[in-house]
Amino acid sequence: MTIRPIIRHPDARLRKVSEPCAEVDAGVLTLASDLIHTAASHKAAGLAAVQIGDLRRVVVILRHDIYSVFINPEIVQQAGVITRAKEGCLSIPWANIMVPRPGGVRVKALTVKGETHEVSLLGQASRAMQHEIDHLNGKLILDYRERA
């Protein structure tokens, strides 16, 4: 239950692809707890483990006023109209970038109990999940800037 420092761009770790968790062990549970407390301390819509310097595929997103943990999340379906909206990022606090994303996603992940589940997300939760999965894949909102 620790609030961890956020790493900031241009830290090279933000460009690395995170590794899947082989199992949900005590270390992953501690990481999940740290992510929740760190995200809550910043009132963030979501947070990926890489943003606190840990290259495991774990994210938290705010849903229904509580943080949900997703271990090894993967988008299995996208739906809805693609809309552009401004996104900020704790790791790039000086940037607000217009990012196009579909309005909904279906995500498959492990729970903190190690069970596989799928969940459909819409609106802000969908956008947050896509943003955090981008982080796991070494992609940043800066990559969405339009080139002249």
C-alpha positions in Angstrom: 0.0 0.0 0.0 2.5 2.5 -1.2 2.2 5.6 -3.3 5.0 5.3 -5.9 6.7 8.0 -7.9 5.5 8.5 -11.5 8.3 8.2 -14.1 8.2 10.9 -16.7 9.0 11.3 -20.4 11.7 11.0 -21.8 12.5 8.1 -19.4 13.3 5.2 -21.8 11.3 2.7 -19.7 8.1 4.3 -21.1 9.0 3.0 -24.6 9.6 -0.6 -23.5 7.0 -3.3 -24.0 5.8 -4.7 -20.7 6.0 -8.4 -20.0 3.0 -10.6 -19.1 2.6 -11.9 -15.6 3.1 -15.6 -15.5 0.9 -15.9 -12.4 -0.9 -13.7 -9.9 1.4 -13.9 -6.9 2.1 -11.8 -3.9 4.3 -9.5 -5.9 1.6 -8.8 -8.5 -0.9 -8.2 -5.8 1.4 -5.7 -4.1 2.0 -4.0 -7.5 -1.8 -3.8 -8.0 -2.3 -2.2 -4.6 0.5 0.3 -5.2 -1.1 1.2 -8.6 -4.5 1.8 -7.0 -3.0 4.0 -4.2 -0.8 5.9 -6.6 -3.6 6.5 -9.2 -6.0 7.6 -6.4 -3.4 10.0 -5.0 -3.3 11.7 -8.4 -7.1 11.4 -9.1 -6.1 9.6 -12.3 -8.5 7.8 -14.7 -6.0 5.0 -14.9 -2.4 4.0 -14.4 -0.1 1.4 -16.0 2.7 -0.4 -14.0 5.3 0.9 -16.4 4.4 4.4 -15.3 5.9 3.5 -11.8 8.8 1.8 -13.4 7.6 -1.8 -13.3 7.5 -3.6 -16.7 4.7 -6.1 -15.9 1.4 -6.0 -17.8 -0.8 -4.6 -15.0 -3.1 -1.6 -15.1 -5.8 0.0 -13.0 -8.7 2.1 -14.3 -11.4 4.1 -12.6 -14.8 2.5 -13.1 -17.9 3.5 -11.1 -15.8 5.5 -8.7 -13.5 2.6 -7.8 -10.3 1.3 -9.3 -10.4 -2.0 -11.1 -7.3 -4.1 -11.6 -6.5 -5.8 -15.0 -3.6 -8.2 -15.2 -2.4 -9.0 -18.7 -5.2 -7.0 -20.4 -5.8 -7.4 -24.1 -8.5 -5.8 -26.3 -10.5 -8.6 -27.9 -13.0 -6.3 -29.6 -13.5 -2.7 -30.5 -16.9 -1.1 -31.1 -18.5 2.2 -31.6 -17.7 5.4 -33.4 -14.1 6.6 -33.3 -14.0 9.9 -31.7 -11.1 12.3 -31.0 -10.7 13.7 -27.5 -8.0 15.4 -25.5 -6.0 13.1 -23.3 -3.5 13.9 -20.6 -0.9 11.6 -19.0 0.8 11.6 -15.6 4.0 10.6 -17.3 3.8 13.6 -19.7 2.1 16.3 -17.5 2.8 19.1 -20.0 0.9 17.5 -22.9 -2.8 17.3 -23.8 -3.1 15.5 -27.2 -6.2 14.8 -29.3 -6.4 11.1 -29.6 -8.8 9.1 -31.8 -10.2 6.0 -30.1 -13.3 3.8 -30.6 -16.1 4.4 -28.0 -16.0 0.9 -26.6 -13.8 -2.1 -26.1 -14.1 -5.6 -24.8 -11.1 -6.6 -22.7 -9.9 -10.0 -21.6 -7.7 -10.0 -18.5 -6.8 -11.8 -15.2 -8.4 -10.7 -12.0 -6.5 -10.4 -8.7 -7.7 -13.9 -8.0 -6.0 -15.2 -11.1 -9.3 -15.8 -12.9 -9.7 -15.0 -16.6 -12.6 -12.6 -17.3 -13.9 -10.4 -20.0 -15.5 -7.0 -19.6 -17.1 -4.5 -21.9 -16.1 -0.9 -21.3 -17.7 2.3 -22.8 -16.9 6.0 -22.7 -14.2 7.2 -20.3 -13.4 3.7 -19.0 -12.9 2.5 -22.5 -10.6 5.4 -23.3 -8.6 5.0 -20.1 -8.2 1.2 -20.8 -6.9 1.9 -24.4 -4.6 4.6 -23.0 -3.1 2.2 -20.4 -2.7 -0.7 -22.8 -0.9 1.7 -25.1 1.5 2.3 -22.2 2.0 -1.5 -21.8 3.0 -1.6 -25.5 5.5 1.3 -25.3 3.1 3.8 -27.0 2.5 7.3 -25.7 0.0 10.0 -26.4 2.8 11.9 -28.1 2.6 9.3 -30.9 -0.8 10.6 -31.8 0.4 14.1 -32.6 -0.4 15.1 -36.1 2.6 15.7 -38.3 2.5 18.8 -40.5 
